[in-house]
Amino acid sequence: MIKQDYLVQDYRALAERRRLEAEQERNQALADQCSPERTPEARVRIWERLHQLRLPKAPAHAILLQVSQQTGLQLAELHEVQRLRAAAIAP
């Protein structure tokens, strides 16, 4: 019984450690997504990963305002990311 208690405690400690690590990684990603040290493309990729969404292709999409606020990028910078991505796909 004592061994089982240790296993449960170890599991709880491991789960808590993983939770804290995930929280730290998320906080770092949130800071990175609006860091001026990151390129607009990198900030958009971080935003996409955090929100599990792709940046829309339409330049007038309503979510771009929110992406702009969360990444600290101007709409013109987001439009440039969209343009570069479209150019990379085009033959």
N, C-alpha and C positions, 0 to 999 in steps of 0.2 A: 504493500500500500504506500509506503514511504517513497519507493522508487517511482510509482505512478504520480505522486504529488510533485516530485522533482520534474518529471516529464511535462506535466501540465504547466508548471511554473516556467520551465525553459521555453515551452511553446508560446506562452503569453509574452514572455520577455522578447522572443524573436519576433512575434507579431507586432509588438509595440515598436521595436527597433525598425522594422520594415515600414511601419506607418510613418514614423518620424523621418526616415530617409526619403520616403515618397513626398512628404510635406515639404522638406527642404528642397528637393529637386523641383517641385512645382513653384515654390517661392523664387528659386533662382531663375526658372524659365520665365516667370512673370516679370522679373526685373530685366532679363535679357531681351524680352520682346519689345521693350521701350527704351533700350539702351542706345544712346547715340553712337556708341562704339561699334554697334552691329550695322551691317548694310541693310537697306530696305528689304532686299530679298530674304536675308537671314531672319529679320524681324517678322516678316510675313510667314516664313516656314515655321517659326516658333509659335506664332499665333495659330497656324493651321494645326500643328501638333497638339497644342493645349486644348483647342476647341473641337478637334477631330472633324474639321471642315476644310474644304478647299476654298481658296480665294475665288470668288465668282469671276467669270470672264467678262460680264457686262459692265462697262464703265459707269453706268448709272444705277447699279444695284444698290438697294437701300442699306445693306449690311456694311457697305464700304465706310459709311460714317462711323459706325461702331468700331470697325477695324482701325480706322484712323485714330480714334480716341484711345484705344487700347494699346496701339503700337507707338503712338506719338508721331506717326507719319502724316504728311500732308496728303490730301487726295491726289494731287499731281504725282506724288511719289508712288502711291498705290497704282495709279493709272500707268505709270512707267513700268512697274513690275508686271502688270497685266500685259502691256505691249511687248515686253521682252519675252515673256512666256509664250505669247501667241506667235512671235517671230521664230522662236526656237522650234515650234511645232510645224510651222508652215514649211512646205517644200521649197 
